[in-house]
Amino acid sequence: MDLPSTSSQGGGNEVVHSNMVLKKNKLVRGIKRLLYSFGCDREGKSLEKGPGIELHKERVDLFIEQILDGKWDESLSTLRDIGKKYVDKISLLILEHKFYELLSGDKVIEASKTLRYEIAPLENSDEITRKLSALILSPSQNLCGQESGLWFRSRVLEDLENLLLTTKSLKFNHQRGKDEVPYNTQTLKSSGQGEVWSMQFSDCGQYLAATSGNRVNMWEFRESGSIVPWSTLVGHIQPVSYITWRSNALQLLTCGVEENVRRWNTSRTGICLHTYRRENLGTVSCAWAPDGESIFAGLNNGSIVMWNLQGEELRIWEGSRTTRIADLAIARGSGELITTCNYRTIRFFGWETGAERFINEDADIVSFSVSEDGFYLLVSLANETIDLWDIRPENPGLLKTFEGHKRKRYVVRACFCGLFIASGSEDSKVYVWHRGTGRLVGVFVGHSDTVNCVSWNRARHLMLVSGSDDRIVKGWDVLETTYSTVLIRERDYLVLQVRQLIEMMNQLQI
């Protein structure tokens, strides 16, 4: 593919490319940030004065190739050749991925050495060192569903792009990818005739729970590939709007609209172990505490309450802590409680310390979803966009915005699917985007009414399920060959974007 040509219009204050239109002064700020991030202080300063940008193109290309080949040590050496500024910050990102790949390959000793001798000595590495140390203690549980190999390494490029271009001033208008992804679909048998508003796989991927009116249906996904009905949870009077699994998959929380929270044994008997309520108040959402020994619930007066498993009220935070239509989640790692405190603001609440931080959106928040590792947050908005945030920093950063699905009236949910993002839609379809490029790569057709929710099976990474107002739960299986083809295509697109950006910098005339 030829690199885009450069032209200008709009009184000399816009730079126009085949895939982007940017204000020239904003583009310069973005390019200067990228240059300084690579340690090219001289080139960045020359950009401030005028034309004549010199970039280490060959070394940058070599750096990308080494990342994709998993040559971590060589890539670090090339990085130091490119420049010295922010080397520790970029090295920390690379070494974190090196650690993950070693650990997912059962190379625990090598991963421990990388953590002790390469990551720990770097500046500002204390938090990541503590997190990775915990993974060594239980790698199989914490790396469940983790991608590996070439696909995993492509994530380094995505994270690097997000690290260097952390400004909206430089934002690609990503073109639509091919969406004719072939798939197999099946309808899951269930009892009850209610609309499906919420669904979630257990952490291990063996069980799926999905609401159906005032019931919750469960299925077992067996190693043989078969899917069989497991149990039906009956006891709520009002429709169930929210469900969440305990990490060991043995218990489930369900929340009835303006009603109460119930805790269930998820065996075939489906016994309700306890009902949690507060007098004269209804619940809107619920979440497990990190240790699984207590629960949180959002109330319809905006308060958040904490109970132990026996139903004793431990704490309550009154005031505008949540909204009447809101999700509730706990971020793994930080342990922060995540909720919406008004219709355009996400609150991260350190319930043990009282510390708070916020994300402010430009449109009303419809729903949100936290990634399995607790590092990222998907926020579905009323303006038919989905924002992907990196919530690790003190001040979260916007990484990508996904578009294409339809949402006008209802609560529509999105979810993380490994290297992809999926969402329901009011046009009865399921939309899938590549997480790194932001491009739409698949549209699944089969429902006859609004698709409210989706969930991904980490243990069977080619499977996605969806629930709809047509009262049906569908499972979607993508072929392995198709999955690989899409990943290669999107990885190549991401690499091309990096190279186009470099070429644009070289050709730009200010």
C-alpha positions in Angstrom: 0.0 0.0 0.0 1.3 3.4 -0.9 1.9 5.9 1.9 -0.6 8.8 1.9 0.4 12.0 0.1 0.4 15.3 1.9 -1.5 18.4 0.9 -2.8 21.4 2.8 -5.9 23.5 2.8 -7.9 25.8 5.0 -5.6 28.8 4.9 -2.5 26.7 5.7 -3.7 25.7 9.1 -4.8 22.1 8.2 -2.8 19.1 7.2 -4.9 16.7 5.1 -4.1 13.0 4.5 -6.1 10.2 2.9 -7.0 8.9 6.4 -6.9 11.9 8.6 -7.5 15.6 8.8 -5.7 17.5 11.6 -5.1 21.0 12.6 -1.5 21.7 11.8 -0.6 23.1 15.3 -2.3 20.1 17.0 -0.4 17.7 14.7 2.9 19.4 15.6 2.2 19.0 19.3 1.5 15.3 18.8 4.6 14.8 16.7 6.8 16.6 19.2 5.5 14.5 22.0 6.3 11.3 20.0 9.8 12.7 19.2 10.6 13.6 22.8 9.2 10.2 24.0 11.8 8.5 21.8 14.4 10.8 23.2 14.9 12.8 20.0 15.2 16.2 21.7 17.2 17.7 18.9 14.6 16.8 16.3 11.8 17.9 18.4 13.4 21.3 19.0 14.1 21.6 15.2 10.4 21.0 14.6 9.6 23.9 16.8 11.8 26.1 14.6 10.7 24.8 11.2 11.1 22.0 8.6 13.9 19.5 8.4 12.8 16.6 10.6 15.3 13.7 10.8 13.9 10.4 12.2 15.6 7.2 13.0 13.3 5.3 10.6 15.5 2.3 10.1 16.0 1.8 13.8 12.3 2.3 14.5 11.5 -0.4 11.9 14.0 -2.7 13.5 12.5 -2.0 16.9 9.0 -3.0 15.6 10.4 -6.2 14.0 12.2 -7.3 17.2 9.0 -6.8 19.3 6.9 -8.9 16.9 9.7 -11.6 16.9 9.7 -11.7 20.7 13.4 -10.5 20.8 12.9 -8.6 24.0 16.5 -8.0 24.9 17.4 -6.9 21.4 14.5 -4.5 21.3 15.7 -2.9 24.5 19.1 -2.4 23.0 17.6 -0.8 19.9 15.4 1.4 22.0 18.5 2.8 23.7 20.0 3.5 20.3 17.0 5.5 19.3 17.2 7.8 22.3 17.6 8.1 26.0 14.6 10.0 27.1 11.8 8.0 28.8 13.8 4.8 28.1 12.8 3.4 31.6 9.1 4.1 30.9 9.1 2.3 27.6 11.4 -0.4 28.9 9.0 -1.1 31.7 6.2 -1.7 29.2 8.4 -4.1 27.1 9.6 -6.0 30.1 6.1 -6.4 31.5 5.1 -8.1 28.3 8.3 -10.2 28.4 7.4 -11.3 31.9 3.8 -12.3 30.8 5.1 -14.3 27.9 7.6 -16.2 30.1 5.0 -16.9 32.7 2.3 -18.0 30.3 4.9 -20.4 28.9 5.5 -21.9 32.3 9.0 -20.4 32.5 8.5 -19.3 36.1 12.2 -19.1 37.0 13.0 -16.9 33.9 10.0 -14.7 34.7 11.2 -14.3 38.3 14.6 -13.3 37.1 13.2 -10.8 34.7 11.1 -9.3 37.5 14.0 -9.2 40.1 16.9 -8.1 37.9 15.3 -6.1 35.0 11.9 -4.7 36.1 12.4 -3.9 39.8 15.5 -1.7 39.3 13.7 0.6 36.9 12.3 3.9 38.1 8.6 4.0 39.1 8.4 0.2 39.0 7.2 -0.4 42.6 3.5 -0.9 41.7 4.1 -3.1 38.7 6.6 -5.2 40.7 4.1 -5.9 43.4 1.4 -6.8 40.8 3.7 -9.2 38.9 5.0 -10.8 42.1 1.4 -11.8 43.0 1.1 -13.4 39.5 4.1 -15.7 40.2 2.3 -17.1 43.3 -0.7 -18.2 41.2 0.1 -17.9 37.5 -2.5 -20.4 36.2 -5.3 -18.5 37.7 -4.2 -15.0 36.9 -3.2 -15.8 33.3 -6.4 -17.7 32.5 -7.2 -17.0 28.8 -4.0 -15.0 28.2 -3.0 -14.7 24.5 0.5 -15.8 23.6 3.0 -15.7 20.8 2.7 -13.3 17.9 -0.8 -12.2 18.8 0.4 -11.4 22.4 3.4 -9.4 21.1 1.1 -7.3 18.9 -0.3 -5.9 22.1 3.1 -4.3 22.8 2.7 -2.2 19.7 -0.8 -1.2 20.8 0.4 -0.3 24.3 3.4 1.6 22.9 1.2 3.6 20.6 -1.1 4.4 23.5 1.9 5.3 25.7 3.4 7.7 23.1 0.3 9.2 21.7 -1.7 9.9 24.9 -3.4 13.0 23.4 -6.5 13.5 21.4 -4.6 16.0 19.3 -3.4 13.1 17.1 -6.2 10.7 16.5 -6.5 8.4 13.5 -9.8 8.1 11.7 -9.6 4.3 11.5 -11.3 2.9 8.4 -13.7 0.0 8.7 -12.0 -3.4 8.5 -13.5 -6.3 6.7 -16.6 -7.5 8.5 -17.5 -10.6 6.6 -16.1 -12.9 9.4 -17.7 -16.3 9.1 -19.1 -17.9 12.2 -21.2 -20.7 13.5 -24.1 -19.9 15.8 -26.3 -21.9 18.2 -29.3 -21.0 20.4 -28.9 -22.0 24.0 -32.0 -23.7 25.5 -33.4 -22.1 28.6 -36.4 -22.0 30.8 -38.4 -18.7 31.3 -39.6 -16.3 28.6 -38.0 -13.0 29.9 -35.8 -10.5 28.1 -32.1 -11.1 28.6 -30.6 -8.0 30.2 -27.3 -9.3 31.7 -25.0 -12.3 31.2 -21.6 -13.3 32.4 -19.2 -16.3 32.1 -17.5 -17.6 35.2 -13.8 -16.8 35.4 -12.9 -20.3 34.5 -15.2 -20.3 31.5 -17.1 -23.4 32.5 -20.4 -21.8 33.3 -22.6 -19.1 31.8 -25.3 -17.2 33.7 -27.9 -15.1 31.9 -31.0 -13.4 33.1 -34.5 -14.2 31.8 -37.1 -11.9 33.3 -37.1 -12.7 37.1 -35.0 -15.9 36.6 -31.4 -16.7 35.9 -30.5 -19.5 33.6 -27.2 -21.3 33.8 -25.3 -23.6 31.3 -22.2 -25.7 31.5 -19.6 -25.5 28.7 -17.9 -28.9 28.7 -14.5 -29.8 27.5 -16.0 -32.0 24.8 -17.5 -28.8 23.2 -21.1 -29.5 24.2 -23.2 -26.9 26.0 -25.9 -28.3 28.4 -28.4 -26.5 30.7 -27.1 -26.5 34.3 -29.7 -24.9 36.6 -32.3 -22.2 36.9 -32.3 -19.7 39.8 -35.8 -18.8 40.9 -36.7 -16.4 43.7 -36.7 -12.8 42.5 -40.1 -11.1 42.0 -38.8 -8.3 39.8 -36.7 -8.8 36.6 -33.1 -9.5 37.3 -30.9 -6.7 35.9 -27.4 -7.5 37.1 -25.3 -10.6 37.8 -21.8 -11.2 38.9 -19.7 -14.3 39.7 -17.5 -15.0 42.7 -14.0 -15.8 41.5 -14.2 -19.5 42.4 -17.4 -19.9 40.2 -19.2 -21.6 43.1 -21.4 -18.6 44.0 -23.3 -15.9 42.1 -24.8 -12.6 43.0 -28.1 -11.4 41.3 -29.8 -8.1 41.6 -33.5 -7.6 41.1 -34.6 -4.2 39.7 -35.5 -1.9 42.7 -35.6 -5.1 44.8 -32.8 -6.9 46.6 -29.5 -8.8 46.1 -29.4 -12.6 46.3 -26.4 -14.9 46.7 -26.7 -18.3 45.2 -25.0 -21.7 45.3 -24.4 -22.4 41.6 -24.7 -26.2 41.9 -27.5 -28.0 40.0 -29.8 -27.4 43.0 -29.5 -23.6 42.6 -30.1 -22.8 46.3 -30.4 -19.2 47.5 -27.9 -18.8 50.3 -28.8 -15.3 51.4 -31.0 -12.3 50.5 -29.6 -8.8 51.1 -31.9 -5.8 51.5 -32.1 -2.4 53.1 -35.4 -1.3 54.4 -37.4 1.0 52.1 -34.6 1.0 49.5 -34.1 -1.1 46.4 -30.9 -2.2 44.8 -29.6 -1.4 41.3 -26.2 -3.2 41.1 -23.9 -5.4 43.0 -20.2 -6.6 43.2 -18.0 -8.9 45.2 -15.3 -7.5 47.4 -11.8 -8.6 46.3 -11.6 -11.4 48.9 -15.0 -12.7 48.2 -16.0 -12.5 51.8 -18.3 -9.4 51.5 -20.4 -7.7 48.9 -21.3 -4.2 47.7 -24.6 -3.0 46.4 -25.7 0.3 44.8 -29.0 1.5 46.1 -31.7 3.5 44.4 -31.1 6.6 46.6 -27.5 6.9 45.3 -25.8 5.2 48.3 -23.5 2.2 48.3 -23.8 -0.4 51.1 -21.4 -3.2 52.1 -22.5 -6.4 53.7 -20.7 -9.5 55.0 -21.8 -12.8 53.6 -24.1 -13.3 56.6 -26.0 -10.1 55.8 -24.5 -7.9 58.5 -24.2 -4.3 57.3 -20.5 -3.3 57.6 -20.5 0.2 56.0 -22.6 2.5 54.0 -21.5 5.5 51.9 -24.4 7.9 51.6 -25.0 10.6 49.0 -24.5 10.7 45.2 -22.3 7.6 45.1 -24.1 5.9 42.2 -27.0 6.5 39.9 -30.4 4.7 39.5 -29.2 3.0 36.4 -25.5 2.1 37.0 -22.9 -0.7 36.9 -20.8 -1.5 39.9 -17.4 -3.2 39.8 -14.1 -3.8 41.7 -10.8 -3.2 39.9 -8.5 -6.1 40.4 -5.1 -5.0 41.7 -6.1 -1.6 43.1 -9.3 -2.9 44.8 -11.1 0.3 43.9 -14.9 0.4 43.7 -16.0 1.7 40.3 -19.4 3.3 39.7 -21.1 6.2 38.0 -21.6 9.1 40.4 -23.5 11.2 37.9 -24.6 10.5 34.3 -21.3 11.6 32.8 -18.7 10.8 35.5 -17.1 7.5 36.5 -15.9 7.4 40.1 -13.0 5.2 41.4 -13.4 4.9 45.1 -10.8 3.6 47.4 -13.3 2.2 49.9 -10.6 1.3 52.4 -8.8 4.7 52.2 -11.4 7.1 51.1 -9.3 8.2 48.1 -11.2 9.1 44.9 -10.4 9.8 41.2 -12.7 10.4 38.3 -13.2 10.0 34.5 -15.4 12.7 32.9 -17.1 11.7 29.6 -18.6 13.9 27.0 -21.9 12.1 26.8 -24.2 10.2 29.2 -22.8 6.9 30.4 -24.9 3.8 29.5 -22.8 1.0 31.0 -19.2 0.0 31.6 -17.0 -3.1 31.8 -13.7 -3.7 33.5 -11.0 -5.9 31.8 -10.0 -9.2 33.4 -6.7 -7.8 34.7 -8.3 -4.6 36.0 -6.1 -2.3 33.9 -8.7 -1.1 31.4 -12.3 0.2 31.4 -14.8 0.1 28.5 -17.5 2.8 28.8 -20.5 2.6 26.5 -22.0 6.1 25.9 -25.4 7.4 24.8 -23.9 9.0 21.6 -23.3 5.5 20.1 -19.6 5.4 21.0 -17.5 3.1 23.3 -14.4 4.6 25.0 -11.5 2.4 26.1 -9.6 3.9 29.1 -6.3 2.9 30.7 -7.2 3.2 34.4 -3.8 2.3 35.8 -2.4 5.9 36.0 -3.6 8.3 38.7 -5.2 10.2 35.8 -6.8 7.6 33.5 -6.0 8.0 29.8 -8.4 7.6 26.8 -6.9 5.0 24.4 -9.5 4.3 21.7 -13.1 5.0 20.7 -15.2 2.4 18.9 -18.1 3.3 16.7 -20.6 1.5 14.5 -23.2 0.0 16.8 -26.7 1.5 17.4 -28.0 2.8 20.6 -30.9 5.2 21.1 -33.1 4.1 24.1 -31.9 1.1 25.9 -29.0 -0.1 28.1 -26.6 -1.8 25.8 -23.5 -3.5 27.2 -20.0 -4.1 25.7 -17.3 -6.5 26.9 -13.6 -7.3 26.5 -12.8 -10.3 24.3 -9.1 -10.7 24.6 -7.6 -8.8 21.6 -11.1 -7.7 20.6 -14.1 -5.6 21.9 -17.7 -6.7 21.4 -21.0 -4.9 22.0 -24.7 -5.4 21.7 -26.8 -3.1 19.5 -30.4 -1.9 19.0 -30.3 -3.1 15.4 -30.3 -6.7 16.6 -26.7 -7.3 15.8 -23.4 -8.0 17.6 -20.5 -5.8 16.7 -16.8 -6.8 17.1 -13.8 -4.4 16.9 -10.1 -5.1 17.1 -8.9 -3.7 20.4 -5.6 -2.3 19.0 -6.6 -0.8 15.7 -10.1 0.3 16.7 -11.5 -1.1 13.4 -14.8 -2.9 13.1 -13.9 -6.5 12.1 -17.1 -8.4 12.5 -20.9 -8.1 12.6 -22.9 -11.1 13.8 -26.5 -11.4 12.6 -29.1 -13.7 14.1 -31.2 -12.0 16.8 -34.6 -10.4 16.0 -34.6 -7.6 18.6 -32.2 -5.4 20.6 -29.0 -7.2 21.7 -28.6 -6.0 25.3 -25.5 -7.8 26.5 -22.5 -9.9 25.4 -19.9 -12.0 27.2 -16.7 -13.7 26.2 -15.4 -17.1 27.2 -11.8 -16.8 28.3 -11.3 -20.6 28.3 -12.8 -20.9 24.7 -11.4 -17.7 23.2 -13.3 -18.2 19.9 -16.7 -18.1 21.6 -18.9 -15.1 22.3 -22.4 -15.2 23.6 -25.2 -12.6 23.4 -28.6 -11.9 25.0 -31.5 -10.0 23.5 -34.9 -8.6 24.0 -36.0 -11.5 21.7 -35.5 -13.6 24.8 -32.9 -15.7 23.2 -29.2 -16.5 24.2 -27.0 -17.2 21.3 -23.5 -18.6 21.1 -21.1 -17.5 18.3 -18.1 -19.6 17.3 -15.5 -18.1 15.0 -13.2 -20.4 13.0 -9.6 -20.7 14.2 -8.3 -19.9 10.7 -10.6 -16.8 10.5 -9.4 -15.6 13.9 -5.8 -16.0 12.8 -6.4 -14.2 9.5 -8.0 -11.2 11.2 -5.3 -10.9 13.8 -2.6 -10.9 11.1 -4.5 -8.3 9.1 -5.0 -6.0 12.0 -1.4 -6.4 13.3 -0.2 -5.4 9.8 -2.6 -2.5 9.8 -1.2 -1.3 13.2 2.4 -1.6 11.9 1.4 0.3 8.8 -0.1 3.1 10.9 3.1 3.5 12.9 5.2 3.6 9.6 2.7 6.1 8.0 3.1 8.3 11.0 6.9 8.2 10.7 6.7 9.0 7.0 4.2 11.8 7.6 6.6 13.3 10.1 9.4 13.2 7.5 7.3 14.7 4.7 5.5 17.3 6.8 6.3 20.9 5.8 5.4 23.5 8.4 
